[in-house]
Amino acid sequence: MSLNEPIIDIWEITMPDGMLIRDEIEYTYGLSVTGISLVPRRNRRIVTEEDGTEQYMPVPENFVENRAELSAILDKWQEIEGKNQENVSNREKNYVRYSAWMREHLPDGLLTTLLCAGATKT
C-alpha cells in the first residue's frame, strides 16, 4: 500500500423498516505537527430507503456515538421482536391446551350457551 492510496472506512446497518445506512469515510496520509498521520478527506452517509431511493449527506461529526445509538435501536428492536414471537408461540400453545380442555370438560353446546349468556337483545 502506498501513501497515496486512500483508506476507506465503511460501516453499514440495516434498520428494521428496511432502510440501509452506509457511512464511508475516506482517510489519506497527511503531514501533521507530529509527523505523517491519517487525515479524513471525504465522508458521506448514504441512506437507502426500502423503495430504492437514496439520499446523500455528510457523516455526523459524532459518528461514533451515532453508530452506537443506531446499533442500540436495532438491538432493542430485535429484543422486542423476540419477545413478541415468544408471546405468539405461548398463545398458540395455550390455545391448543384450552381447546382440548373445553372439548373434554364442556358438553356440546355449553360453550355457545356460556358465550351468548351475556348477550342482550336490542
C-alpha positions in Angstrom: 0.0 0.0 0.0 1.4 3.4 -0.9 0.9 6.6 0.9 -1.2 8.0 -1.9 -3.9 5.3 -1.7 -6.9 6.3 0.4 -8.1 4.1 3.2 -11.9 3.9 3.2 -13.7 3.1 6.5 -17.1 1.6 5.6 -19.8 1.0 8.1 -23.4 -0.1 7.4 -26.5 -1.1 9.2 -30.0 -2.2 8.1 -32.8 -0.7 10.2 -36.0 -2.7 11.0 -38.0 -0.7 8.4 -35.6 -1.8 5.6 -33.6 1.4 5.5 -29.9 0.9 4.8 -27.5 3.4 6.3 -23.9 3.3 5.0 -21.1 5.5 6.2 -18.0 6.0 4.1 -15.1 8.0 5.5 -12.0 8.3 3.3 -8.7 8.8 5.0 -5.4 9.7 3.4 -1.9 10.2 4.9 -1.1 13.8 5.6 1.7 15.7 7.2 0.9 16.9 10.7 3.0 18.5 13.5 3.9 15.1 14.9 4.7 13.5 11.5 2.6 11.6 9.0 -0.9 10.6 10.2 -4.2 9.6 8.7 -6.4 12.6 7.9 -10.1 12.3 6.9 -10.5 13.8 3.5 -14.1 13.0 2.4 -17.0 11.5 4.1 -20.6 10.7 3.2 -23.6 8.9 4.5 -25.8 7.1 2.0 -29.3 6.4 3.3 -31.2 3.9 1.0 -34.9 3.7 1.6 -36.8 0.4 1.2 -38.1 1.6 -2.2 -34.6 2.2 -3.5 -34.4 6.0 -3.2 -31.0 7.2 -2.0 -30.1 10.3 0.0 -26.5 11.5 0.5 -25.4 13.5 3.4 -22.2 14.1 5.4 -21.4 11.7 8.2 -22.2 13.3 11.5 -19.2 14.6 13.5 -20.2 12.5 16.4 -20.4 9.4 14.2 -19.1 7.0 16.9 -22.0 7.9 19.2 -24.4 8.0 16.3 -23.4 4.5 15.2 -23.7 3.2 18.8 -27.2 4.7 19.0 -28.3 3.2 15.7 -26.9 -0.2 16.8 -28.7 0.1 20.2 -32.0 0.8 18.4 -31.5 -2.3 16.2 -30.6 -4.4 19.2 -33.7 -3.2 21.2 -35.9 -3.9 18.1 -34.6 -7.4 17.8 -35.1 -8.0 21.6 -38.7 -6.8 21.4 -39.3 -8.8 18.2 -38.0 -11.9 20.0 -40.3 -11.3 23.0 -43.3 -10.8 20.6 -42.5 -14.1 18.9 -42.3 -15.8 22.3 -45.7 -14.4 23.2 -47.2 -15.6 20.0 -45.8 -19.0 20.5 -47.1 -19.2 24.1 -50.5 -18.0 22.9 -50.6 -20.8 20.3 -49.6 -23.4 22.8 -52.2 -22.1 25.3 -54.9 -22.1 22.6 -54.4 -25.8 22.0 -54.5 -26.6 25.7 -57.6 -24.6 26.3 -59.3 -26.0 23.3 -58.6 -29.6 24.4 -59.7 -28.8 28.0 -63.0 -27.3 26.7 -63.7 -30.3 24.4 -63.0 -32.6 27.3 -64.9 -30.9 30.1 -67.7 -29.0 28.5 -70.6 -30.8 26.9 -71.6 -30.0 23.3 -73.3 -26.6 23.0 -72.4 -25.5 26.5 -69.7 -23.2 25.3 -72.1 -21.5 22.9 -74.5 -21.1 25.8 -71.8 -19.6 28.0 -70.6 -17.2 25.3 -74.1 -16.0 24.5 -75.4 -15.8 28.1 -74.3 -12.1 28.4 -75.8 -11.1 25.1 -78.7 -8.7 25.2 -81.5 -8.3 22.7 -81.6 -4.9 21.0 
